[in-house]
Amino acid sequence: MQFHRKIFWLSLTFLYLGSSSLLGFESDVKPISPNASPEAQALLKFIYNISGYYTLTGQHNYPNTKSRNSQFAATYIGKAPVIFSTDWGFAKDGDKDSYLARPDIVFDLDVECR
């Protein structure tokens, strides 16, 4: 998961420095929601600015298996997915989608985003 943390900070740094000026063009993309947060606006601008230049990959992970699918993808492909996906879980104990994994999800996300 160290790689995900590095990608996260690299992405934030890239956003901070102004991805459009680094790539040599400006984007006038506006979010649909008039109340979008500055972070959401920056993310939307970043995604539009890398369009045609980069490909972002993602991997969904089940609550009870944590980052197993992302780790498998990194091993199989040779590069870790940039986008980590999971959900809050909704199933009973013992299922890969168990709601009982929620505290672990919050802890893991807190650790990854620091």
Long-range contacts (C-beta under 8 A, 24 or more apart in sequence): 1-67, 1-108, 1-111, 1-112, 3-74, 3-80, 4-67, 4-70, 4-80, 4-84, 4-112, 5-112, 5-114, 7-80, 7-82, 8-112, 8-113, 11-46, 11-82, 14-46, 15-42, 15-43, 15-46, 19-45, 19-46, 19-49, 19-50, 20-45, 20-49, 23-49, 23-50, 23-53, 25-49, 56-82, 56-83, 57-81, 57-82, 57-83, 58-82, 58-83, 58-84, 58-85, 59-83, 59-84, 59-85, 60-85, 60-86, 61-85, 61-86, 62-86, 62-96, 62-97, 63-87, 63-88, 63-89, 63-96, 63-97, 63-98, 63-99, 63-101, 63-102, 63-104, 63-105, 64-89, 64-95, 64-96, 64-97, 64-98, 64-100, 64-101, 65-96, 66-104, 66-108, 67-108, 84-112
